[in-house]
Amino acid sequence: MIRVWGRKTSSNVQALMWCIGELGLEYERFDIGHKYGGNDTPEFLAMNPNGTVPVIRDGEGQPLWETGAILRYLAEKYGAGEFWPKDGERRAQIDKWTEWAKIGVAMNFTAPVFWMVVRTAAKDQDLQALEKSLQNLNKKLVIAEAQIAQQGYLAGNAFSLADIQFGHSLFRYFDIAIERPSYPAIEQYYQKLTQRPAFAEHVMVSYDELRVV
Ligand SMILES: N[C@@H](CCC(=O)N[C@@H](CS)C(=O)NCC(=O)O)C(=O)O
């Protein structure tokens, strides 16, 4: 049994929970962080001195934090086939896109765009900064568009860990009030993701509790 500490509205928790769902793992999740609190207690900080979510424990294993590390751990232990190949060279290609999706896409989206639009009061929104952030994000989405148009998925022609690290941002990307260039391949890919039960359950989650009005 895997225990997960982290509220379901955290984007990192969503990526992790989507992965757990895809792998069909048993889990127990505790709402921790943001309005739920609980991430500044001595017990929580003993598991993760950063006070951030998610944190997991697999059975009686040591606490694990950093979403990228958790995803790789789960993929290595429970994944199969193209999701996280055993072959080192093939895996490195998927890992490359997984890392890129976190650093290039999620980090250019979550704080600079999603937070600015949803978690910042209208009077405090910096529209010039938002415009610049969208330009940065779009430079990456153009790359994803070409890759997905050619291959079907982010790291090849099959669903892999890279799609979890990339695709978990897309529900919010397509849902919030921003200007979006046309990305036909990403849009089609996103529609395909919404058909995956674990994506619908763990990623397509209301973010109303995060809104600052
Ligand atoms: N680099 C860390 C970042 C973790 C992080 O910043 N988590 C956010 C939620 S996405 C958090 O804990 N925020 C504080 C809170 O929810 O109270 C990771 O990838 O896991």
The ligand as a Tripos MOL2 file, in Angstrom:
@<TRIPOS>MOLECULE
LIG
   20    19     1     0     0
SMALL
NO_CHARGES

@<TRIPOS>ATOM
      1 N1          9.9540   20.3150   -6.4590 N.3       1 LIG1
      2 C1          8.8470   19.8360   -5.6780 C.3       1 LIG1
      3 C2          7.8650   20.9700   -5.5050 C.3       1 LIG1
      4 C3          6.7780   20.6240   -4.5120 C.3       1 LIG1
      5 C4          5.8080   21.7890   -4.3430 C.2       1 LIG1
      6 O1          6.1710   22.9580   -4.5080 O.2       1 LIG1
      7 N2          4.5710   21.4540   -3.9660 N.am      1 LIG1
      8 C5          3.5550   22.4660   -3.7670 C.3       1 LIG1
      9 C6          2.2180   21.9770   -4.3390 C.3       1 LIG1
     10 S1          2.3020   21.6770   -6.0800 S.3       1 LIG1
     11 C7          3.3580   22.6880   -2.2830 C.2       1 LIG1
     12 O2          3.6760   21.8490   -1.4620 O.2       1 LIG1
     13 N3          2.8060   23.8640   -1.9440 N.am      1 LIG1
     14 C8          2.5100   24.1900   -0.5790 C.3       1 LIG1
     15 C9          1.1410   23.7710   -0.1360 C.2       1 LIG1
     16 O3          0.4200   23.0810   -0.8720 O.co2     1 LIG1
     17 O4          0.7940   24.1320    1.0010 O.co2     1 LIG1
     18 C10         8.1980   18.6230   -6.3730 C.2       1 LIG1
     19 O5          8.3270   18.5280   -7.5950 O.co2     1 LIG1
     20 O6          7.5900   17.7730   -5.6960 O.co2     1 LIG1
@<TRIPOS>BOND
     1     1     2 1
     2     2     3 1
     3     2    18 1
     4     3     4 1
     5     4     5 1
     6     5     6 2
     7     5     7 1
     8     7     8 1
     9     8     9 1
    10     8    11 1
    11     9    10 1
    12    11    12 2
    13    11    13 1
    14    13    14 1
    15    14    15 1
    16    15    16 2
    17    15    17 1
    18    18    19 2
    19    18    20 1
@<TRIPOS>SUBSTRUCTURE
     1 LIG1         1 GROUP 0 **** ****
